[in-house]
Amino acid sequence: MAKENLSDRRKRRNRFAIKSKANGKVRICVERTNKHIKVQLIDDQKGVTLASASTLEKDLKLANTSNIKAAETVGQLIAERAKKAKVSNVVFDRGANIYHGRVKALAEAARKSGLKF
């Protein structure tokens, strides 16, 4: 058997805890790499992704040079797309990422734009 990565274990543990506490709320899932940040609105009961946003999109890829500013833009964008999907209350799933830097900037921008978590 291959050794399991500690961050994978942490992701799975956090995801299970969040799903059990969500009580039917939509989950906002953040994936962060060294260059990019991706966000999805996931309905775990139906098993579908309602909306997504990423710095890999053409508009954001060309417009933003700073990682923090790009994360804030993605946070605003996911909040707008959540409003279109008629979602206002979500549960924040940061995965194995620490709530600091780009993840924090994304969360605060989404809160300012109208998402509640």
C-alpha positions in Angstrom: 0.0 0.0 0.0 1.2 3.5 -0.8 1.7 5.9 2.0 -1.1 8.4 2.4 -0.1 12.0 2.2 -0.8 13.9 5.5 -2.5 16.8 3.6 -4.8 14.3 1.9 -5.8 12.9 5.3 -6.4 16.4 6.6 -8.5 17.3 3.5 -10.7 14.2 4.0 -11.1 14.8 7.7 -12.1 18.4 7.2 -14.5 17.6 4.4 -16.2 14.9 6.5 -16.5 17.3 9.5 -17.9 20.1 7.2 -20.4 17.8 5.5 -21.7 16.6 8.9 -22.1 20.2 10.2 -23.5 21.6 7.0 -27.1 20.5 7.6 -28.0 20.7 3.9 -26.2 24.0 3.2 -24.1 24.4 0.1 -20.4 24.0 0.5 -17.9 26.5 -0.9 -14.7 24.5 -1.6 -11.3 26.2 -2.1 -8.4 24.7 -4.0 -5.1 26.7 -3.8 -2.0 26.1 -5.8 1.2 28.2 -6.0 -0.1 30.1 -9.0 -3.9 29.8 -9.0 -6.9 29.6 -6.8 -10.1 27.8 -7.6 -13.5 27.9 -5.9 -16.6 25.7 -6.3 -20.1 25.9 -4.9 -21.1 22.2 -4.2 -24.4 20.8 -3.2 -23.5 17.6 -1.5 -27.1 16.3 -1.2 -27.6 16.4 -4.9 -24.0 15.8 -5.8 -23.7 18.7 -8.2 -21.5 21.8 -8.6 -23.7 24.9 -8.8 -21.0 27.5 -9.7 -17.3 27.8 -10.0 -14.7 30.5 -10.4 -10.9 30.4 -10.9 -7.9 32.5 -11.8 -7.6 30.3 -14.8 -10.5 32.0 -16.5 -9.4 34.2 -19.4 -10.6 37.5 -18.0 -9.0 37.0 -14.6 -5.8 35.5 -16.0 -4.9 38.6 -18.0 -6.3 41.2 -15.6 -4.7 40.3 -12.2 -1.0 40.2 -11.4 -1.1 40.0 -7.6 -2.2 36.8 -6.0 -4.1 38.5 -3.2 -6.0 40.8 -5.6 -6.7 37.8 -7.8 -8.1 35.9 -4.9 -10.3 38.9 -3.9 -11.6 39.0 -7.5 -12.4 35.3 -7.5 -14.2 35.8 -4.1 -16.4 38.5 -5.6 -17.0 36.5 -8.7 -18.1 33.4 -6.8 -20.5 35.5 -4.7 -22.1 37.0 -7.9 -22.5 33.5 -9.4 -23.9 32.3 -6.1 -26.6 35.0 -6.2 -27.5 33.9 -9.8 -27.8 30.3 -8.4 -30.0 31.6 -5.6 -27.6 30.6 -2.8 -26.8 32.9 0.1 -25.8 30.7 3.0 -22.8 28.4 2.6 -20.3 26.4 4.6 -16.7 27.3 4.0 -14.4 24.3 3.1 -10.8 25.4 3.0 -9.5 21.8 2.7 -5.9 21.5 3.9 -5.2 25.2 3.4 -4.6 27.5 6.4 -7.1 30.4 6.7 -4.4 33.0 5.9 -3.3 35.0 2.9 -5.1 34.2 -0.4 -7.7 31.9 1.2 -8.5 34.6 3.8 -8.7 37.3 1.1 -11.1 35.1 -1.0 -13.3 34.5 2.0 -13.5 38.1 3.1 -14.3 39.3 -0.5 -17.1 36.7 -0.8 -18.5 37.9 2.6 -18.4 41.5 1.5 -20.2 40.6 -1.8 -23.1 39.0 0.1 -22.3 35.3 0.9 -23.0 34.3 4.5 -20.7 31.8 6.3 
